[in-house]
Amino acid sequence: MQTVLKKIDLILARLSTPPTEEEARNGWTRESKAGMHTLFHKMREDALQEKELSSVPEYVGLARGMDHWGISGGSLFDAASDIGALCSETLARTRR
């Protein structure tokens, strides 16, 4: 869980700033960063309360959510997708 919290803290810091040129080229806007910041803040709170993150569809489907915002790639997309993948991996392990 500590790994997930560290990754969430890092992405929260990146989401707290206006979009860089690279982020804007990949579809990030102030609105999308604010929306994703809200989601990751909630995820952090859930993780601290030891809630099973894989039980929250928004966390498992992060890539789809970013696609909805029009975000198409880049390092911030990859970092967010990595956290979503960790949630999905947890879900897959619990279904075995």
N, C-alpha and C positions, 0 to 999 in steps of 0.2 A: 504493500500500500504506500510505503514511503516513496517509491519510485514514481508512482502515479501522482502523488502530491507535489513532488519536485517538478514534474513535467507541467502540471497544472499551474503552479506558481510562475514558472517561466513563461508560459503562454499568456497568463493574465497580465504580466508586465508588458508583453508585446502588444496585446490587445488594448492596452491603456493609452497608446500613443496614436496620433493620426497616421493614416496609411502612408507608407514609404512609396517611392516611385515604383519599385518592384511589386509591392503589394497592390497598388492601384492598377498596374498592368494586368494583374491576375484577377481583378474584379473586386478587390477589397474596397470598401467605402467606410466612412465614419459610422454609418448606420449598421453595416454588417459587422464591423469590429465591436460596436457597442452591444449588438445582439448576441454575438458569440461570447463576449465578456460576461454577460449576464448568465449564459448557459454554463460557462466554465466556473463562474463563481458558485453557482448552485451545485455543480458537480463537486467542487472542493468541499462545500459544506456537507454534502451527502457522504463524501469519503471520510471526513472527520467524524461523522456520526456512525461510520462503519456500515452504511447502507450498501447493499450489493449494487454496484454501478451497472452491471450487466442487465439489471431488471428495468432500467430506464431506457425506453426506445430512443429518445433524443441523443443519448450518449453513444449507443451502439450504432446509430445511423448518422454520425457526424458528417461523413462525406456527402450524404444525400442532403443534409441541411445546408452545407456550404454550397452545393450545387444549386439549391433553391435561391441562395443569395446571389448567384452568378459568379461564384469564386471558382476559378479553373485550375489553380495550381500554385506553385511557388513554395518557398520555405515555410511560411506561416501555415499554409494549407497542409503541408507535409507534417508539421509539428502537431496540428490539431488532429489530423487523420491518424497519427501514431497513437495518440491517446484514445481515440475511438476504437482502434484496433485492439488495444489492451483490454478495453471493455468487452469487445466481441470475443476475444480469446478466453476471457473469464467465463462468458456465457457458454462457449463451446465446451469448456472443461466441465461445467456443471451439468451439461446434458448427456455426458458419457456415462 
